[in-house]
């Protein structure tokens, strides 16, 4: 809990079975409260992602190499 943590957030399209966006947040000193990550709705290639079902995964790794992982299924609509 007292180690700096880096985050990797991935957006996986369920229809095309492809990872469309990966956002990496470098290791930061721990701070109380939630961490907010803003996503602009674009894929890694700069194009807007298609509406549909996506799995969003979050992987947190501390400087000792300990990793935790979570995921949710979400819908993107326009």
Backbone as CSV, one residue per row, in Angstrom:
resi,resn,N_x,N_y,N_z,CA_x,CA_y,CA_z,C_x,C_y,C_z
1,UNK,0.801,-1.197,0.000,0.000,0.000,0.000,0.841,1.258,0.000
2,UNK,2.089,1.154,0.366,2.921,2.351,0.418,3.879,2.451,-0.769
3,UNK,3.775,1.538,-1.730,4.649,1.537,-2.899,4.036,2.360,-4.036
4,UNK,4.859,3.041,-4.835,4.336,3.659,-6.058,3.738,2.588,-6.973
5,UNK,2.690,2.949,-7.703,1.967,1.997,-8.540,1.840,2.550,-9.949
6,UNK,2.099,1.700,-10.960,1.831,2.064,-12.354,0.546,1.358,-12.781
7,UNK,-0.176,1.972,-13.717,-1.437,1.412,-14.202,-1.370,1.187,-15.698
8,UNK,-2.023,0.120,-16.148,-2.187,-0.121,-17.568,-3.664,-0.440,-17.792
9,UNK,-4.330,0.393,-18.599,-5.751,0.238,-18.875,-5.895,-0.143,-20.342
10,UNK,-6.654,-1.214,-20.612,-6.850,-1.689,-21.991,-8.342,-1.721,-22.321
11,UNK,-8.664,-1.372,-23.574,-10.035,-1.404,-24.083,-10.088,-2.458,-25.175
12,UNK,-10.796,-3.555,-24.914,-10.847,-4.713,-25.806,-12.233,-4.808,-26.425
13,UNK,-12.315,-4.710,-27.758,-13.591,-4.777,-28.465,-14.060,-6.227,-28.553
14,UNK,-15.266,-6.487,-28.040,-15.794,-7.849,-28.041,-16.175,-8.334,-29.438
15,UNK,-16.581,-7.439,-30.352,-16.991,-7.853,-31.697,-15.793,-8.211,-32.571
16,UNK,-14.757,-7.378,-32.547,-13.602,-7.626,-33.415,-12.520,-8.455,-32.713
17,UNK,-12.702,-8.703,-31.421,-11.735,-9.452,-30.611,-10.347,-8.823,-30.673
18,UNK,-10.317,-7.480,-30.612,-9.033,-6.786,-30.673,-8.906,-5.755,-29.564
19,UNK,-7.657,-5.561,-29.140,-7.348,-4.525,-28.163,-7.201,-3.211,-28.931
20,UNK,-8.120,-2.269,-28.693,-8.113,-1.034,-29.463,-7.349,0.097,-28.818
21,UNK,-7.213,0.071,-27.508,-6.522,1.183,-26.847,-5.846,0.679,-25.585
22,UNK,-4.632,1.142,-25.368,-3.911,0.882,-24.123,-3.436,2.228,-23.586
23,UNK,-3.786,2.499,-22.341,-3.342,3.718,-21.672,-2.435,3.286,-20.531
24,UNK,-1.226,3.838,-20.488,-0.268,3.504,-19.433,-0.029,4.738,-18.579
25,UNK,-0.159,4.559,-17.275,0.109,5.623,-16.310,1.377,5.219,-15.556
26,UNK,2.457,5.994,-15.650,3.701,5.639,-14.966,3.515,5.583,-13.448
27,UNK,4.452,4.907,-12.787,4.394,4.754,-11.330,4.311,6.110,-10.647
28,UNK,3.398,6.188,-9.683,3.193,7.398,-8.904,3.164,7.038,-7.431
29,UNK,3.558,7.981,-6.607,3.472,7.769,-5.164,2.001,7.594,-4.784
30,UNK,1.724,6.728,-3.829,0.336,6.508,-3.431,-0.286,7.777,-2.844
31,UNK,-1.564,7.960,-3.137,-2.327,9.079,-2.597,-3.693,8.550,-2.176
32,UNK,-4.270,9.119,-1.158,-5.591,8.642,-0.730,-6.660,8.958,-1.775
33,UNK,-7.651,8.101,-1.864,-8.767,8.339,-2.769,-8.600,7.672,-4.112
34,UNK,-9.622,7.813,-4.959,-9.596,7.164,-6.274,-8.655,7.870,-7.252
35,UNK,-8.276,7.125,-8.284,-7.476,7.667,-9.387,-8.408,7.807,-10.578
36,UNK,-8.398,8.961,-11.220,-9.243,9.194,-12.386,-8.380,9.166,-13.643
37,UNK,-8.811,8.371,-14.627,-8.129,8.287,-15.914,-9.131,8.712,-16.978
38,UNK,-8.747,9.664,-17.806,-9.628,10.155,-18.862,-9.266,9.493,-20.179
39,UNK,-10.303,9.034,-20.899,-10.111,8.417,-22.202,-10.902,9.233,-23.222
40,UNK,-10.318,9.521,-24.368,-10.948,10.362,-25.381,-11.829,9.599,-26.370
41,UNK,-12.008,8.289,-26.183,-12.861,7.505,-27.083,-12.182,7.079,-28.363
42,UNK,-10.870,7.250,-28.416,-10.133,6.891,-29.627,-9.275,5.646,-29.396
43,UNK,-9.011,4.936,-30.502,-8.122,3.779,-30.481,-6.672,4.271,-30.501
44,UNK,-5.743,3.353,-30.365,-4.324,3.714,-30.415,-3.935,4.374,-31.736
45,UNK,-4.657,4.067,-32.818,-4.343,4.653,-34.130,-4.974,6.031,-34.331
46,UNK,-5.685,6.552,-33.315,-6.287,7.881,-33.391,-7.716,7.912,-33.885
47,UNK,-8.214,6.779,-34.388,-9.585,6.718,-34.890,-10.559,6.518,-33.730
48,UNK,-11.804,7.025,-33.894,-12.838,6.793,-32.896,-13.165,5.302,-32.857
49,UNK,-13.393,4.758,-31.677,-13.777,3.352,-31.591,-15.256,3.211,-31.932
50,UNK,-15.634,2.054,-32.422,-17.015,1.795,-32.818,-17.885,1.581,-31.582
51,UNK,-19.173,1.944,-31.680,-20.085,1.613,-30.589,-20.140,0.098,-30.423
52,UNK,-20.390,-0.359,-29.224,-20.507,-1.788,-28.980,-20.052,-2.165,-27.588
53,UNK,-19.809,-3.443,-27.412,-19.406,-3.981,-26.117,-17.892,-4.050,-26.018
54,UNK,-17.369,-3.595,-24.900,-15.935,-3.572,-24.641,-15.646,-4.138,-23.264
55,UNK,-14.532,-4.862,-23.166,-14.004,-5.232,-21.864,-12.900,-4.239,-21.543
56,UNK,-13.009,-3.610,-20.378,-11.985,-2.678,-19.916,-11.229,-3.370,-18.798
57,UNK,-9.908,-3.510,-18.965,-9.095,-4.148,-17.940,-8.140,-3.118,-17.343
58,UNK,-7.898,-3.262,-16.059,-6.957,-2.403,-15.345,-5.966,-3.300,-14.621
59,UNK,-4.694,-3.049,-14.868,-3.630,-3.795,-14.190,-2.772,-2.794,-13.426
60,UNK,-2.618,-3.022,-12.132,-1.797,-2.144,-11.283,-0.587,-2.938,-10.818
61,UNK,0.605,-2.353,-10.978,1.848,-3.010,-10.593,2.657,-2.058,-9.728
62,UNK,3.068,-2.548,-8.543,3.893,-1.689,-7.692,5.366,-1.884,-8.012
63,UNK,6.220,-1.087,-7.384,7.650,-1.123,-7.696,8.325,-2.402,-7.232
64,UNK,7.627,-3.211,-6.420,8.165,-4.512,-6.000,7.767,-5.624,-6.963
65,UNK,6.921,-5.291,-7.963,6.489,-6.291,-8.939,5.176,-6.960,-8.613
66,UNK,4.537,-6.572,-7.506,3.220,-7.118,-7.169,2.191,-6.536,-8.123
67,UNK,1.318,-7.403,-8.652,0.334,-6.985,-9.641,-1.056,-7.395,-9.208
68,UNK,-2.024,-6.521,-9.484,-3.428,-6.861,-9.296,-4.162,-6.481,-10.568
69,UNK,-5.295,-7.126,-10.817,-5.965,-7.023,-12.102,-7.472,-6.963,-11.880
70,UNK,-8.163,-6.158,-12.658,-9.619,-6.109,-12.620,-10.154,-5.842,-14.006
71,UNK,-11.424,-6.208,-14.234,-12.018,-5.939,-15.540,-13.521,-5.756,-15.401
72,UNK,-14.083,-4.990,-16.345,-15.525,-4.799,-16.429,-15.937,-4.883,-17.889
73,UNK,-17.191,-5.230,-18.115,-17.764,-5.190,-19.459,-18.600,-3.923,-19.532
74,UNK,-18.388,-3.132,-20.582,-19.114,-1.867,-20.715,-19.615,-1.715,-22.154
75,UNK,-20.561,-0.810,-22.341,-21.095,-0.523,-23.669,-20.720,0.901,-24.044
76,UNK,-20.223,1.094,-25.255,-19.929,2.424,-25.765,-21.018,2.776,-26.762
77,UNK,-21.656,3.938,-26.527,-22.732,4.398,-27.395,-22.432,5.813,-27.842
78,UNK,-22.994,6.196,-28.972,-22.904,7.578,-29.462,-24.251,8.205,-29.426
